[in-house]
Amino acid sequence: MGILSWIIVGLIAGWLAGLVVKGGGFGCVGDIIVGVVGGLLGGWIASSFFHMGDPMSGINFESIVVAFIGAVILIIILRLISGRRV
C-alpha cells in the first residue's frame, strides 16, 4: 500500500476513532498519525491472530475497518498511559 493510501486510510480511521472514543480527538495531524499507527497495529492483530492474508490492501472498506479497530485500541492505550479518562 502506498504512502498516500496509508495517509488517506489513516485520516479516515483516526477521525472515526476520535468520534467513537469519548474525550475528543488529537487534532487533524494527530488523528492521521493515530490512524496510520492504528492501521499498523490493526494489520498486525488481523494477520497474527485472525490469519488474514493482507488486511491493509489499499483504500477499501476492509482496510478502513482494520485501521479503525487498531486506532481505537491505540487511543484507549494512549489514554490509559496518559491518565486521561476513556
N, CA, C and O atoms as a DFTB+ gen file, in Angstrom:
344 C
 N C O
     1  1       0.855      -1.163       0.000
     2  2       0.000       0.000       0.000
     3  2       0.905       1.230       0.000
     4  3       1.850       1.294       0.785
     5  1       0.639       2.181      -0.844
     6  2       1.456       3.370      -0.953
     7  2       1.259       4.327       0.204
     8  3       0.284       4.227       0.949
     9  1       2.189       5.252       0.349
    10  2       2.145       6.202       1.459
    11  2       0.894       7.074       1.409
    12  3       0.337       7.414       2.453
    13  1       0.450       7.438       0.213
    14  2      -0.769       8.238       0.096
    15  2      -1.983       7.441       0.563
    16  3      -2.874       7.989       1.212
    17  1      -2.022       6.159       0.237
    18  2      -3.114       5.302       0.697
    19  2      -3.115       5.185       2.211
    20  3      -4.173       5.234       2.838
    21  1      -1.911       5.026       2.816
    22  2      -1.812       4.943       4.273
    23  2      -2.336       6.221       4.919
    24  3      -3.034       6.167       5.931
    25  1      -1.999       7.373       4.334
    26  2      -2.441       8.645       4.897
    27  2      -3.953       8.793       4.788
    28  3      -4.601       9.243       5.733
    29  1      -4.518       8.420       3.647
    30  2      -5.969       8.539       3.456
    31  2      -6.718       7.601       4.387
    32  3      -7.671       8.008       5.052
    33  1      -6.280       6.328       4.437
    34  2      -6.926       5.362       5.335
    35  2      -6.715       5.784       6.782
    36  3      -7.628       5.663       7.599
    37  1      -5.517       6.279       7.114
    38  2      -5.239       6.749       8.469
    39  2      -6.098       7.933       8.858
    40  3      -6.573       8.013       9.990
    41  1      -6.300       8.851       7.932
    42  2      -7.157      10.009       8.202
    43  2      -8.581       9.565       8.505
    44  3      -9.184      10.020       9.476
    45  1      -9.109       8.691       7.685
    46  2     -10.482       8.213       7.885
    47  2     -10.596       7.437       9.194
    48  3     -11.503       7.684       9.989
    49  1      -9.668       6.489       9.419
    50  2      -9.724       5.651      10.619
    51  2      -9.498       6.471      11.887
    52  3     -10.192       6.273      12.884
    53  1      -8.534       7.389      11.857
    54  2      -8.265       8.222      13.024
    55  2      -9.420       9.144      13.354
    56  3      -9.752       9.342      14.522
    57  1     -10.033       9.708      12.319
    58  2     -11.180      10.582      12.528
    59  2     -12.347       9.793      13.130
    60  3     -12.976      10.244      14.087
    61  1     -12.633       8.609      12.565
    62  2     -13.720       7.782      13.087
    63  2     -13.443       7.336      14.519
    64  3     -14.344       7.344      15.358
    65  1     -12.203       6.949      14.800
    66  2     -11.851       6.509      16.150
    67  2     -11.973       7.664      17.134
    68  3     -12.410       7.465      18.268
    69  1     -11.591       8.879      16.714
    70  2     -11.742      10.053      17.574
    71  2     -13.192      10.355      17.882
    72  3     -13.508      10.865      18.957
    73  1     -14.089      10.043      16.936
    74  2     -15.516      10.249      17.173
    75  2     -16.095       9.201      18.113
    76  3     -16.939       9.509      18.954
    77  1     -15.636       7.957      17.964
    78  2     -16.217       6.857      18.730
    79  2     -15.729       6.849      20.169
    80  3     -16.521       6.670      21.094
    81  1     -14.422       7.044      20.365
    82  2     -13.867       7.041      21.715
    83  2     -14.099       8.419      22.316
    84  3     -13.639       9.426      21.776
    85  1     -14.807       8.461      23.427
    86  2     -15.183       9.738      24.027
    87  2     -13.952      10.495      24.514
    88  3     -12.934       9.896      24.861
    89  1     -14.062      11.812      24.533
    90  2     -12.985      12.648      25.023
    91  2     -12.311      13.461      23.942
    92  3     -11.336      14.161      24.216
    93  1     -12.803      13.387      22.733
    94  2     -12.233      14.182      21.648
    95  2     -11.037      13.521      21.000
    96  3     -10.453      12.577      21.532
    97  1     -10.689      14.040      19.842
    98  2      -9.569      13.504      19.092
    99  2      -8.267      14.187      19.462
   100  3      -8.166      14.860      20.488
   101  1      -7.273      14.000      18.608
   102  2      -5.946      14.564      18.830
   103  2      -5.640      15.669      17.830
   104  3      -4.473      16.016      17.649
   105  1      -6.644      16.228      17.180
   106  2      -6.419      17.215      16.130
   107  2      -6.227      16.514      14.791
   108  3      -6.117      15.289      14.744
   109  1      -6.186      17.262      13.727
   110  2      -6.122      16.683      12.382
   111  2      -4.866      15.844      12.184
   112  3      -4.951      14.687      11.773
   113  1      -3.704      16.418      12.473
   114  2      -2.445      15.683      12.283
   115  2      -2.352      14.521      13.260
   116  3      -1.906      13.433      12.894
   117  1      -2.767      14.744      14.496
   118  2      -2.755      13.680      15.498
   119  2      -3.656      12.521      15.120
   120  3      -3.297      11.360      15.320
   121  1      -4.836      12.830      14.570
   122  2      -5.747      11.777      14.133
   123  2      -5.152      10.974      12.971
   124  3      -5.327       9.757      12.908
   125  1      -4.455      11.645      12.058
   126  2      -3.804      10.933      10.952
   127  2      -2.731       9.998      11.493
   128  3      -2.640       8.840      11.085
   129  1      -1.924      10.510      12.412
   130  2      -0.858       9.677      12.981
   131  2      -1.443       8.502      13.742
   132  3      -0.976       7.373      13.592
   133  1      -2.464       8.754      14.561
   134  2      -3.122       7.675      15.297
   135  2      -3.740       6.673      14.323
   136  3      -3.676       5.466      14.558
   137  1      -4.335       7.155      13.239
   138  2      -4.933       6.261      12.252
   139  2      -3.907       5.402      11.531
   140  3      -4.135       4.212      11.317
   141  1      -2.769       5.999      11.150
   142  2      -1.727       5.237      10.451
   143  2      -1.105       4.208      11.398
   144  3      -0.944       3.044      11.029
   145  1      -0.756       4.630      12.612
   146  2      -0.187       3.691      13.584
   147  2      -1.240       2.652      13.975
   148  3      -0.919       1.479      14.163
   149  1      -2.488       3.084      14.095
   150  2      -3.579       2.140      14.367
   151  2      -3.762       1.147      13.233
   152  3      -4.099      -0.013      13.468
   153  1      -3.543       1.597      12.001
   154  2      -3.589       0.684      10.861
   155  2      -2.503      -0.372      10.942
   156  3      -2.738      -1.544      10.645
   157  1      -1.316       0.048      11.345
   158  2      -0.228      -0.917      11.540
   159  2      -0.577      -1.905      12.646
   160  3      -0.393      -3.112      12.494
   161  1      -1.086      -1.376      13.769
   162  2      -1.476      -2.223      14.887
   163  2      -2.616      -3.161      14.495
   164  3      -2.569      -4.357      14.784
   165  1      -3.633      -2.617      13.839
   166  2      -4.758      -3.439      13.402
   167  2      -4.349      -4.479      12.376
   168  3      -4.840      -5.607      12.407
   169  1      -3.446      -4.110      11.456
   170  2      -2.952      -5.067      10.475
   171  2      -2.173      -6.188      11.117
   172  3      -2.293      -7.347      10.719
   173  1      -1.364      -5.842      12.124
   174  2      -0.615      -6.874      12.834
   175  2      -1.553      -7.810      13.593
   176  3      -1.376      -9.028      13.565
   177  1      -2.547      -7.240      14.270
   178  2      -3.515      -8.063      15.012
   179  2      -4.294      -8.959      14.055
   180  3      -4.484     -10.143      14.329
   181  1      -4.745      -8.397      12.932
   182  2      -5.544      -9.174      11.977
   183  2      -4.735     -10.307      11.355
   184  3      -5.257     -11.406      11.164
   185  1      -3.471     -10.052      11.038
   186  2      -2.675     -11.103      10.410
   187  2      -2.157     -12.116      11.424
   188  3      -2.048     -13.300      11.105
   189  1      -1.836     -11.674      12.642
   190  2      -1.287     -12.581      13.645
   191  2      -2.343     -13.456      14.303
   192  3      -2.154     -14.664      14.450
   193  1      -3.445     -12.851      14.694
   194  2      -4.442     -13.586      15.460
   195  2      -5.586     -14.135      14.612
   196  3      -6.159     -15.169      14.957
   197  1      -5.929     -13.475      13.522
   198  2      -7.051     -13.910      12.700
   199  2      -6.606     -14.461      11.350
   200  3      -7.442     -14.828      10.524
   201  1      -5.301     -14.521      11.123
   202  2      -4.692     -15.123       9.932
   203  2      -5.253     -14.563       8.627
   204  3      -5.492     -15.307       7.677
   205  1      -5.459     -13.256       8.588
   206  2      -5.892     -12.595       7.352
   207  2      -4.655     -12.407       6.480
   208  3      -3.593     -12.042       6.984
   209  1      -4.782     -12.651       5.187
   210  2      -3.654     -12.587       4.278
   211  2      -3.019     -11.210       4.192
   212  3      -1.862     -11.048       4.581
   213  1      -3.737     -10.221       3.696
   214  2      -3.238      -8.855       3.565
   215  2      -4.347      -7.913       4.008
   216  3      -5.113      -7.423       3.178
   217  1      -4.443      -7.652       5.325
   218  2      -5.565      -6.858       5.825
   219  2      -5.527      -5.393       5.409
   220  3      -6.569      -4.738       5.391
   221  1      -4.356      -4.863       5.076
   222  2      -4.230      -3.467       4.655
   223  2      -3.822      -3.444       3.191
   224  3      -2.640      -3.322       2.872
   225  1      -4.803      -3.561       2.303
   226  2      -4.513      -3.757       0.883
   227  2      -5.017      -2.614       0.001
   228  3      -5.440      -2.858      -1.129
   229  1      -4.982      -1.408       0.479
   230  2      -5.425      -0.275      -0.322
   231  2      -6.557       0.474       0.361
   232  3      -6.875       0.238       1.526
   233  1      -7.145       1.371      -0.388
   234  2      -8.253       2.162       0.150
   235  2      -9.545       1.397      -0.122
   236  3     -10.153       1.540      -1.183
   237  1      -9.952       0.592       0.842
   238  2     -11.190      -0.167       0.733
   239  2     -11.802      -0.312       2.131
   240  3     -11.201       0.090       3.126
   241  1     -12.978      -0.880       2.188
   242  2     -13.714      -0.983       3.439
   243  2     -12.958      -1.828       4.466
   244  3     -12.896      -1.470       5.642
   245  1     -12.388      -2.942       4.022
   246  2     -11.666      -3.840       4.941
   247  2     -10.476      -3.123       5.582
   248  3     -10.258      -3.244       6.787
   249  1      -9.714      -2.384       4.792
   250  2      -8.555      -1.664       5.321
   251  2      -8.979      -0.595       6.319
   252  3      -8.324      -0.405       7.344
   253  1     -10.062       0.099       6.027
   254  2     -10.542       1.141       6.930
   255  2     -11.027       0.529       8.243
   256  3     -10.774       1.085       9.312
   257  1     -11.714      -0.599       8.177
   258  2     -12.194      -1.259       9.398
   259  2     -11.016      -1.748      10.234
   260  3     -11.011      -1.568      11.452
   261  1     -10.020      -2.362       9.602
   262  2      -8.845      -2.848      10.325
   263  2      -8.106      -1.679      10.966
   264  3      -7.726      -1.758      12.134
   265  1      -7.896      -0.592      10.217
   266  2      -7.210       0.581      10.760
   267  2      -8.035       1.239      11.857
   268  3      -7.472       1.717      12.842
   269  1      -9.344       1.273      11.711
   270  2     -10.232       1.851      12.724
   271  2     -10.135       1.080      14.032
   272  3     -10.011       1.682      15.099
   273  1     -10.191      -0.235      13.961
   274  2     -10.094      -1.057      15.180
   275  2      -8.740      -0.854      15.843
   276  3      -8.652      -0.724      17.064
   277  1      -7.686      -0.826      15.036
   278  2      -6.355      -0.573      15.586
   279  2      -6.239       0.805      16.202
   280  3      -5.600       0.966      17.241
   281  1      -6.852       1.812      15.574
   282  2      -6.808       3.183      16.097
   283  2      -7.577       3.302      17.410
   284  3      -7.136       4.000      18.323
   285  1      -8.708       2.634      17.512
   286  2      -9.478       2.653      18.765
   287  2      -8.655       2.017      19.886
   288  3      -8.587       2.554      20.992
   289  1      -8.032       0.874      19.598
   290  2      -7.187       0.213      20.596
   291  2      -6.038       1.133      20.999
   292  3      -5.715       1.251      22.181
   293  1      -5.425       1.782      20.013
   294  2      -4.311       2.681      20.290
   295  2      -4.744       3.878      21.128
   296  3      -4.029       4.260      22.055
   297  1      -5.886       4.477      20.832
   298  2      -6.382       5.613      21.616
   299  2      -6.645       5.195      23.056
   300  3      -6.309       5.928      23.986
   301  1      -7.239       4.032      23.247
   302  2      -7.505       3.548      24.604
   303  2      -6.194       3.341      25.361
   304  3      -6.087       3.711      26.530
   305  1      -5.191       2.747      24.693
   306  2      -3.888       2.540      25.325
   307  2      -3.230       3.880      25.658
   308  3      -2.684       4.047      26.749
   309  1      -3.279       4.837      24.723
   310  2      -2.681       6.146      24.972
   311  2      -3.361       6.867      26.120
   312  3      -2.693       7.528      26.916
   313  1      -4.656       6.753      26.217
   314  2      -5.380       7.420      27.315
   315  2      -5.125       6.737      28.654
   316  3      -5.097       7.398      29.692
   317  1      -4.938       5.413      28.637
   318  2      -4.599       4.718      29.879
   319  2      -3.217       5.119      30.363
   320  3      -2.999       5.294      31.562
   321  1      -2.279       5.266      29.426
   322  2      -0.917       5.653      29.787
   323  2      -0.871       7.093      30.293
   324  3      -0.200       7.391      31.281
   325  1      -1.588       7.981      29.610
   326  2      -1.540       9.400      29.964
   327  2      -2.413       9.743      31.160
   328  3      -2.286      10.830      31.724
   329  1      -3.291       8.841      31.553
   330  2      -4.144       9.089      32.711
   331  2      -5.442       9.784      32.379
   332  3      -6.230      10.073      33.280
   333  1      -5.695      10.069      31.078
   334  2      -6.974      10.677      30.698
   335  2      -8.066       9.633      30.760
   336  3      -7.804       8.445      30.567
   337  1      -9.276      10.056      31.024
   338  2     -10.402       9.122      31.112
   339  2     -10.782       8.654      29.724
   340  3     -10.700       9.413      28.757
   341  1     -11.199       7.400      29.628
   342  2     -11.644       6.822      28.364
   343  2     -13.108       7.077      28.202
   344  3     -13.698       6.674      27.200
